[in-house]
Amino acid sequence: MKIAMIGTGYVGLVSGVCFSDFGHSVVCVDKDQRKIDMLERGEVPIYEPGLDVLMAKNVEAGRLEFTLDLNAAIDGADAVFIAVGTPTRRGDGHADLTYVMAAAEEIAKAAKEYVVIVTKSTVPVGTNRKVRDVVAAANPDLDFDVASNPEFLREGAAIDDFMKPDRVIVGVETDRAATVMSDIYRPLYLRDFPIVTTDLESAEMIKYAANAFLATKITFINEIAALCEKVGADVKQVSKGMGMDNRIGNKFLHAGPGYGGSCFPKDTKALARIGQDHASPMYITEAVIAVNEDIKRRMIEKLQDLCDGSFNGKTIAVLGVTFKPNTDDMRDAPSLTIVPALVGGGAKVRVCDPQGQHEGEALLPGVQWQEDPYEAVKDADLLVLLTEWNEFRALDLAQIAGSMAHPSMADLRNIYNADVVRDAGFVAYESVGRIGYS
């Protein structure tokens, strides 16, 4: 199969590379000259473990290439995937479909023979039918189908998720389109990974419903964590006991400073807006959005208590600012709420993150970046563990406590436990949903 992938962002690049590893011929298209130049040099513009190696392998094999030329990429393609951004539109919570519709129109004008136009971007219900209308208007003579193929990739584990998916969702209108999509995903079908074929609207809704449900699980356990702190329970034990119930499962039940990233904040807002537009309010999703913001503010209060009520004049070391480990993605990360509150309160803030500085320098003004966590904590009044990178899971706590001016720790990912931290010499410790001390 020949595939054109429009967009070399996170979803487009990972999908394009993985499709080429299936044995397909893939051309990835982008309008950003800088990105294409980087990719042609073998450089990956995003951080995703293993992606650089897999990309190099398939470029060398002649199955993967990158271009600015949309016409050349689409020529002879069996399927063209739209994998462009759908950011939250300012003011109303809608997903911004400007890039999707622009791509659809450009595809229509460039295509000359039958092609399946596949929306990989996360889009509101009904978007694929609008894509079909845009294509038909731009090129009335074109023979084409549209398909919805939402992605379910976890940043930091995207290659494994693509190659070993829980399921692949394909929304189509015709048997012809279904056959093309089946051929594209044949390597997964042969290994018995489930391919679920639906109508367009159901495929679109599955993506939003899945992400909203996962965001709900995270927010629920964070609310339980707040109550655990009041009643003396341990949220880690509560999560374990809940997760052993097969009806609930143990994933996404880890208490912390709230969800962030490229999907959950954007998709929950979009789903809430879709419900409003169709007079079917998503009350649970709307509550999840509100509570998630409250959780971030509660973390700030927790840090303030460890600083005797004021950040002014304090030196605070923050370990981890990306929204999760194994990614450089800062989008809607809790750090973007918490760190500015520290700086705004008069604190001197040092930040250490294995991959966060590239994006974080522009997003977190007024902080000092450190490559070594042990340098970041020297003479600090408070250590904040904000992202659970492996590099921060086995720190020499005694060395850190001995180097701090006032050894206090806010463990917002529950990496350590109070007894270990106390024995290392910390005079104060707070986590999320567990009893601390001061």
N, C-alpha and C positions, 0 to 999 in steps of 0.2 A: 504494500500500500504506500502511496505517497501522501504525506500529511503536511499541511502548512499550519504553523502555530503563530497566531497574531498576538504579539506581546511577549516580552522576555522578562517579565517580573517574576515573582516567586512561583506562582502557579504555572505560568506559561513555560518558563525555563525548565522547571522540574518535570513537567509533563512531556515537553518536547524531548528532553534527554532520555527519559524512561521509555517513551514510544520508540525512539531510535534503538534502544537496547532490546526492544522486542523484535527488531529486525526490519522495521519500517524505514522508509526514506523520509526524513523530517527536515523541513526548512523553517527556522525560527525567524520571524520578522519583527523589526522594531523601527521606530522613527528616530530613536536616540542614537546619533552617530557614535557618541562616546561608549555606549553600551555595546554596540556591534563591534567596535574596534577592540574593546576589552575581550569580548567573547572570541573573536577571531585570533587573539593572542593567547587564548587558552585560559584567560582570567575570568573567574566567576564573580559577578557584581553583588551577589548576596552570600551570606554565610549559611551553608547547609552541609553538614558532615557527609563526605563521600561524593558530593556532586561534581567536584572538579575532576576526580579520577574517572567517574563514569562518563562525563562529558568528553574528556580527552580520548577515551577508548573508542567512542562512537564517531568522533570526528576523524580519528585515524582510520577507522574502518570505512569511511566514506558515506556513512548513513546520516550524518548530522552536519548541517551548515547554518550559517547566520547571514542575514542580508537586510538591507534597507529597501530592496526592490520587491514590493508586494506583487506586482504583475508576474515576475519571474517565479516567485514562490508558489503562486496559485496555479500557474500553468500546469495542467495535467494532474492536479491534486484530486484525490478521491474524497478528502475531507479537509475542511478549513476550520480550525478551532479558534474561537474568539476568547482570549485570556487576558483581557485588559482590566484596568481598575474600575471598581464601582464604589467609590468612597461615599460616605454619608454626606448628603447634600446639606449645606449650611441652612439652618433655620427651620427645616421641616422634618428631618429624620429620614427622608426618602433616600434610597440608593440612587446615586447620580449615574444615569445611563448614557451620558454624552459620548463617552469613548466607545461603548458597545455599539451604539447606533451609527457612529461615524465609521467604525470598522465594518459593520454590515453593509453600509453603502459602498465603501471602497471595494469590498469583496465582490459585490454585485457588478460593479463597473469593470472589474478586472477578469471575472470568470467568463469562460467561453463555452464550457460544456458542463454536463451534469456534475453536481457537487453537493455534498452534505455540509451544511454550515452548522457547526456545533458550538453552542454557548458553554464554555467552561467557567466563565466568570459567574460569581454568585449574583443572581438577578431576581427581582420580585416576580411573583406569579403573574403570568400573562406576557412577560417580556419576549419570550421566543416567538409568540404570535406577532408581536410588534416588529421583531426582526424580520419575520417572513414578509410582512407588509412593506417594510423599508426596502428589502431586496427586490421584491416584485415591482415596486414603483421605480426603482433605479434602473432595472433591467428587465422589462416585461417579457422578453423572449428567453430568459435564462431558465433552464431546466434544473431545479434544485429542490432539496428538502432541508428542513431545519431539525435540529435535535438538541436536547438539553442533556448535558453530561456534567453535573456538579462535581466538584472535587471535595475530598475529605482527607486532606493532608495535614498532618501535625508538623509544625515547624520543628526542626531538629530530628525528625524521624520520617521525613517526607518520602525518601526513596523506598524505604521498607513498606510504608503505607501504600505506595503506588504499586509495588511489585507483589505485595501480599495483602490485598485489601480485605476488609470485612465484607464489602460488597461494592459492586460498580452499579451506579444508577444511570439508566439511559432512557430518556423520554423521546419518543418518536411519534410520527403520524402515519407513516407508511411502512409497508414491508420492505420496500427497497432501501429506505434509510436504516431500518433495523438490521438488514443484511450487511450493509457497509460497517455499521458500528460493531456488529458481531465479529466481522473479519478483523477489525482493528484490535479488539480485545481478545481475539482467539487464543493468544498465549496464556491468558489468565483462565479462560474457559477450560482449556485442556488440562489445567492443574486444579480444576474443581473449585475455583473461586466463584462465588455467586454473582451472576450478572442479572440484575433486576430491570426488566423492560416495562415502562409505564407510558402513560400519556404525558404530554408536555407539562401540564399544570402540576401533576403529582410529583414529577421529578423536581420541579422548581420548589415545591413546598417541602419536600423531604429534606432538602439542604437547610432551609430555615428552621424547620421543626427540630432537626437533630441538634443544630448548634444552640438553639434556644433552650433545649432540654439540658444539654451539658452545662450551659451557663447557669441554669436553675439549680443543678446539683451543687455546683461550686458555691453559689450564693446561699443555698440552704445550709450547707455545712458551716459556712462562715457565720450565719445567724446562730446556729447551734453552738458554735465556738464562743460567741459572745455570752450566751446563757451559761455555758460551762464555766466561764470565768466567775460568774455571779454565784453559782451553786456549788462550786468546788469539784466539778467533774473534769475528766481529762478527755479532750476532743479526739485525741489519737486513739484512745481505747473505744470511744463511742463510734468513730469512723470504722474501726476494725470490726466491731460488733455488728454495725449496720451492713457493711460491705459483704459479710459472709452470707447474707441472705441473697440467694440467686436472683430474686426478683429486683433487687436493688443494685448489686454489683459494687466492687470496691474502687472503680475508676472515678476520678473527679470528685473524690470526697476528702481532699486534703485542704485543711484550713489554711488561710493565708491572708494577704493584703488585698484581695479582690482580683477578678479576672481582667485581662487586657488583651493586647494582640490585634492582629489584622482582621479577625473574624467575629469573635463573640460580641464586642461592643457594637460593631457596624451592623451585624445581622440581627441582633435583638432589637435595635432601634428600627431597622427596616421592617421587621415582622410586626412590631407594635404599630408602625405607620400603615402597613397593609391592612391590619385589622381595623384601624380607624377609618380608612378609606372605604372599607366594605361594611361598615356599621356592625362589625363583629369584634369588639374590643378584646385585646389580648391582656387581660388583667394580670395574669401571673407574670408574663414577660415584662410588662410595665413595672411591676413591683420589683422584679429582679434587677432591672436597670437602676431604679432608685436606691435599692438596698446596696448594690455594688458601690455606688458613689459614697454612701454612708460608711461603708466598711473602710474605704480609703481614709476618710476623715477620722474614723475611730483609731486608725493606726497612728495618725499624727498626734492625737491626744495621748496615746500610749507613750510615744516618744517624748512628748512634752513632760509627762509625769516623771520620766526617768531623768529629765534635765531640771528637776525642781521647779517646774512650771514655766520655764522660759528658755528659748534657744539662744537668746542674746549672749554673745561672747563665748559660746560653747564651740568646741571643735568636735565634729561628728564625722565618723568614717562610715561610708555606705558601701557595702559589698554587694554588687549586682544591681543593674538598673534595666536590663532588657526584661521584657514581660515574662520570659521563661528562659531556662538554660538552653544551650546549644542553638542559639539564634542571635542575630544582631538586630532583631526587630524591636523597635522602641514604640511602636504604635499603641497608644492608649495604655502603656505600661503604668502600673501603680506608682512607679518612681516619678512620673511626670506630674503627679499630684503631691507626692510626699516630699521629694527633694526641694522643689520651689518653696514649700512651706518652711523648710529648715532655713534656706537661704534668706527668705523674706523675714524670718524671725530673728535674723542677726547672727546665725551660726556660720562658722567657717566649715565648709563641707568638702571632704575629700572622697572621691569616688574611685572604685576599682571594679572593672568588669572585663572579662576576657575578650568580649567582642563588641561592647556597647559604645566605645568612645567615638567611632566613626560617625554614627548618627547622633550620639548623645551630646557631642560638643555644641551643636547648634540648638539642641532642645533643652539643655540644662546649663544655661549661662550662670556664671558666678561660682562654679565649683572648680576644684583642683583635681585633675586626673592623675591616678597612680597606677602603675603596672603591677606593683607588688602589694598584696594585702597587708603584709607586715609593716611596710612603709606607711601605708594609709592610716594605720591605727596608732602610730607613735604619738604620744602625748595627747591622744583624743579623750574626750569626756564620755563619748558614747559610741558603741559599735552597733550598726544596724545591718542585719543580714536580710537582704531584700529579694535576692534571686538565688535559687538553690543550685548554683553551678557546682559540679563535682569538686572543683578547686577549693570550695569553701566548706566541704563536708568533713574534712579531717585536718583542720587547722591546729597548730600547737597553741592551745588556749592559754596555757600557763605563760608562754612567751608573750602572747598578746596582752594578757592582763598585766604582766610586769612592765610592759612598755607604755601603758596608757596612763594618763594623768588621773583619770577616775574610771576604773574598770567596770563599766556597765554595758550590758548587751540587750538589744531588742532583736530577738530571733523570730522574724516574721514569717518564716517558713518551717518552724519547728524542727530544725535540723539537729539540735542538741537537746539535752535535758538538764533540768535545774541542778541535779546533784553533781553532774560532771562539770558544769560551768562554775558552781560554787567551789568545788575542790580545786579548780584551776586558779582561783583567786579573784573572781569577779564579785563585786560587792552588791550588784543589782542585776537582775535578769527578768525579762518579760518575754513571753512567747504568745501564741495565739490559741486561746481555748484551753489553756493549762495554767496551773498555779505557778506563779513566779515568786520572787522574793526581792526585798530591798531593805 
